[in-house]
Amino acid sequence: MAHCLKGMKMKEKTKTQRERFEETARQLECDEDEAKFNADLKKIAKAKAATGKSRSSKDG
């Protein structure tokens, strides 16, 4: 079994960075729709605003 893993690692190393990126993006079900990205980003921004926490806020 260890031999299979070695072969797998070698195969991964032969892929270009772009190929690995594209493969990961597909696995994460990412898409290239800018409107969807902006909508998802707004959801995240709203969630952070609702918590009232900010990284740049330094009281004290």
Wavefront OBJ file of the C-alpha trace (Angstrom):
o trace
v 0.000 0.000 0.000
v 2.856 2.377 0.737
v 4.047 1.813 -2.803
v 0.675 3.040 -4.136
v 0.957 6.208 -2.087
v 4.441 6.888 -3.420
v 3.131 6.609 -6.969
v 0.288 8.924 -6.132
v 2.634 11.549 -4.717
v 4.864 11.382 -7.784
v 1.840 11.815 -10.018
v 0.741 14.877 -8.025
v 4.202 16.421 -8.353
v 4.101 16.090 -12.131
v 0.997 18.289 -12.332
v 1.505 21.987 -12.868
v 0.389 24.486 -10.254
v -2.425 25.535 -12.585
v -3.654 21.946 -12.944
v -3.647 21.476 -9.160
v -5.492 24.782 -8.698
v -8.136 23.891 -11.292
v -8.624 20.439 -9.795
v -9.072 21.881 -6.301
v -11.488 24.527 -7.593
v -13.595 21.812 -9.230
v -13.619 19.739 -6.040
v -14.795 22.786 -4.082
v -17.458 23.435 -6.739
v -16.156 26.927 -7.475
v -17.326 28.791 -10.535
v -16.255 31.837 -12.512
v -19.516 33.783 -12.247
v -18.585 37.242 -10.966
v -22.162 38.056 -9.948
v -22.352 34.917 -7.791
v -18.989 35.758 -6.239
v -20.174 39.267 -5.350
v -23.418 37.915 -3.879
v -21.504 35.399 -1.748
v -19.067 38.119 -0.665
v -21.956 40.337 0.458
v -23.311 37.459 2.571
v -19.948 37.143 4.313
v -19.634 40.897 4.813
v -23.145 41.060 6.308
v -22.371 38.189 8.660
v -19.233 39.930 9.940
v -21.065 43.241 10.348
v -23.832 41.529 12.319
v -21.342 40.179 14.858
v -20.055 43.694 15.463
v -16.451 42.536 15.471
v -13.782 44.214 13.438
v -10.107 43.331 13.138
v -9.061 46.955 12.835
v -10.944 48.002 15.960
v -8.516 48.448 18.849
v -10.059 49.645 22.059
v -7.963 50.202 25.014
l 1 2 3 4 5 6 7 8 9 10 11 12 13 14 15 16 17 18 19 20 21 22 23 24 25 26 27 28 29 30 31 32 33 34 35 36 37 38 39 40 41 42 43 44 45 46 47 48 49 50 51 52 53 54 55 56 57 58 59 60
